[in-house]
Amino acid sequence: MARLTSADVAGVAWRLRLRAGRLQDFFEGVETLLKTRRDDEVAFNLTFNKASLKKVIQDYSTREVRPAPRSAAARCAPRSLR
């Protein structure tokens, strides 16, 4: 069984970021806030509240986001795993 190299992992992350970059940025921001603030304070942050998440989700269609993991796996997986 072939192992994924760091280049393979970076390629998959890059391809996923192309399709869903704003979603990934949103959830990374929430994670950093959870490290520095209490849980109940994160919801009151204007950048990372429920309304801003709805705006980010509305910008994406399922037709745009759904094929991203499949294409990333097809292009970045080692030949033995394809």
ABEGO torsion letter per residue (X at the ends): XBBBBAAAAAAAAAAAAAAAAAAAAAAAAAAAAAAABBAAAAAABAAABAAAAAAAAAABBAAAAAAAAAAAAAAABBAAAX
